[in-house]
Amino acid sequence: MIKVNPSDILVRYNVKIEKELSPEEIAKELYPQDILIRPIVEAVFEGDEDNVIDALDKAINAGRDPLSLIDDALMAGMSIVSKLYEEGILFLPDVVISAHAMTDGIEHCKQMADVFPEFKGKVVSFVVEGDIHDIGKKIVTILLRANGYDVIDLGSDVLATEVINAVKKESPVMLSGTALMTTTMYSFKEINNMLLENNIHIPFVCGGGAVKQDFVDSYELGIYCEDAADAPKIADEILKGASIKDLREKFHRH
């Protein structure tokens, strides 16, 4: 049998073999050049809480405003994580680790500034009654917080009345619900009707393993969210004034 060297064939036909970049190498191309901001962004991406705090202290001691570092550095780092997660380069554990580092950094900045940062808006998030599977909700919550939203997380197996009470109390820009099981997703309709009965007309973003677009289309306030990465995009559109009809046209498959 004749032995063939594949590299000879590739060279002959002028085929270039490109080395696949690691997530870290891809992220480095996205890091800011600011010598004080870059170490914070990098530490968030790596999920290293200690390095996040150290880098923040160096920037603050150099005269940077602690609250400005939340947006300019901590959120910037988490935005890179969210982008690579959305592109399938990073996975949920990576997002969770980075989110913890970012959260620690935000708390540190708040302590140093002794004031609370401004959020884009509030979002109430929950898993429907009878359903304890909360992995989808956790992803949505992480991504919303990473994009500047104050998420009121009600947890899993949440009664419809608790959801309505939270919406009344918090006045969120949108409501986000998750259901994994077909037997539990009908709570969405109940909550939708209760919102309307209370004259509350906020977008009700729904998703989860059991949920399909045509089901969400069947009730007035429903916005279907197949991909958790769309949740902050939907919230951003709401802040720009998008109606439920607008959101359906932009995020639903036609």
N, C-alpha and C positions, 0 to 999 in steps of 0.2 A: 504494500500500500504506500502510495506517495504521500509524504507529509507536507502539508501546506501551512505556511506561516500567514495567518490572517492579516497581520500588519502589512505584509508585502502586497496583498490584494487591495487593501484600503489605500495604500500609498499610490498604487498603480492607477486606481480609479479616482484619485484625488478626493477621498472621503475623509473629512476631518472628525477625529474623535474628540469630543469635548467632555471634560471632567464635570460630573454633576456637582453643583455647588451645595454645600451644607446649609442648613437654616441659619447658622451663625454667620457664614460668609455672605448670604443674601442680606441679612439684617445689617451687616456692616455698611453695605452700600446705601442704606436708608438712614443711618445715623446722622444727626446734625453735626456740623463742623465746630460749633461753639465749644471751646475747651472746658467750660464749666458745665454745660448742659449734657454733652456727649456721655460722660461717665455715669450720669443718672439714668439716661435712656438705656445705656448698655446694661446697667445693673437691674433695671426693671425687666428687660428682655431676658436676662439670665435668671431672674427670680431670686436674686440674692438680697435679702432684706438688710443685712448689715452693710453691704456696699452701697445700697440705696441711701441709707441714713448718713453714711460717711460722705458720700458725694454731695448730698443735699447740704450738709453742714459746711463743706468747703465752698459751695456756691453762695450760701447765705453769709458766711464770714467774708466773702469777697464783695458783698454788697447787693446780692440779688434778693429781690423781694420773695419771701417764702410762698405767698399765694400765687405769684406769677409762675413759680416753679411747678405748681400743680399742673397748669395747662402746658407750659413750655417744655417741661421735662418728663414728669410722671405720665401725663396723658399721652404725650408724644411717644414715649416708650411703649405704652400699652396699645397705641394705635398701630404700631409696627407688628406687635403680636397679633392683634385682631386681623390685620391685613394678611399675614402669613397663614393664620388659621383659616381664613376665608378661602385662601388659595390652595388649601390642603397640604401646606408645607409643615405647619405645626399641628399638634393634636390637643385634645381637651386638657390632659394633665399639664401641658406646657402653659396653656392659658390660665389655668387655676393657680399655678405656682407664680406666674408673673403678676396675676391679679392680687395675690396676697402681698407681694412686695410693693406693688403700687399703693395698696390700701394703707400699709404701714407708713409709706412715704407721705401720703396725704395727711394722716393723723399727725405725723411729725411736723409737717408744714403748718398745720392748724395750731399746734401747740406753740410753735415759734412765733406765729403771727398773732396768736391769741384772739383770732376771729374766725368765722366760718366762711368758706369759699362759696361763691355763687354757683348754683347748678343751672343747667339749661331748663330743667323742669322735673316734675315728679312722675314716676310710673309705679303703679301698683301691680305686683306680680304674684301669681299663686298657681298651685296645682289643684284641680277640681276635687270636690268631695268624693271620697271613696277611692282615691288614687294616691298612692304613696310614692310613686316613681317621679323623682324630682330632678333627674339629671338634665333634662331639657330646660327646665326653669333655671337651674343653676347657670347654664351656659348663657341664656338670655340675660340674666341678672348681671353676670360678669361683663358681658359685652356692652350693656347699657351703661353700667357704671364707668366702664373704660372710656365711654364716649361722652361723659359729663352729666349723666342723669342720676338723680337721687331716687334709688329704687326702694320702695317699701315692700319688702319680701314677706308675704303672709305665710310662707311655708307650703306644705302639702296637705291633702285631705281637708280642704278649707270649705266651710259651709257657704252657701250662696249669700246668706244674710251677713256673714262676716265680710265678704267681698264688698257688698253694697255699703256697709258701714264704713269700711276703709276708704272707699271712693268719696263718700260724703265728707269724711274727716280731712282727707289729704288733698282733694281737688286735683288729681293727676291730669297730665296731658293725654294719657292713654292708659288703658287697662290691658294687662298681658296675662293670658291664661294658658295652661298646658294640661293636656290629657293624653295618657298613653293607651288607655283601654276604651274600647267601643262602648262598654257599659256605663262609663262615667262621663263621656263627652257631652251627653245631653244636658248636663248642668250648664253648658254654655248658653243654651237657649233660655233656660230659666233665668240666668243672670242677665241676659240681654233684655228679657221682658221686665225684670225688676228695675233695671236701669231706666227703661222707657217710662215705667209707672212712676218713677221718681223724677221724671223730666230731666234725666241725665243723658246727654247725647255724645259722649266721648267715644272715639274709636276703640273697639274691643278686639285686640290682636289675639288670635287663637292659633295654636299649633300643637304638635305632638304626634306620636306614632299612629294613633287611631284616627286622627283628624284629616279630613279631605276638604278640598276647596269648595266643592258643591254643597257640602254640609254648612260650611261657614257662610256661603253666599245666601243661605236660606233664612238668615236672620239679619235684621236691619243694621245693627252696629258692627257686624263681624268683618274683620280683616284677616285673611288667611296668611299665615307666615310659615312657609315650608322650611326655610333656612334661618337658624338663630341669628346669623350675621345680618339678616334683613331688619331685625328689630330696631336697632339704633337708626337705621336709614329711614324706617317708617316714622319713628319719633321725630327725626329731623324734618321730615316733610310736613308733619303735623304742625310743628312750630312755624313753618313757612306759610301756613294757612290752608294746607291741603284738606279737602273734604273726604268723607268716606268714599264717595264715588271716585274722586281723584286717586285715592290710595288703592282702590281695587283695580283701577285701570293701569296703575304703575306696577303693582306688585303681584297681581293675580295673573295666572296663565290663561290666555284666551284661545 
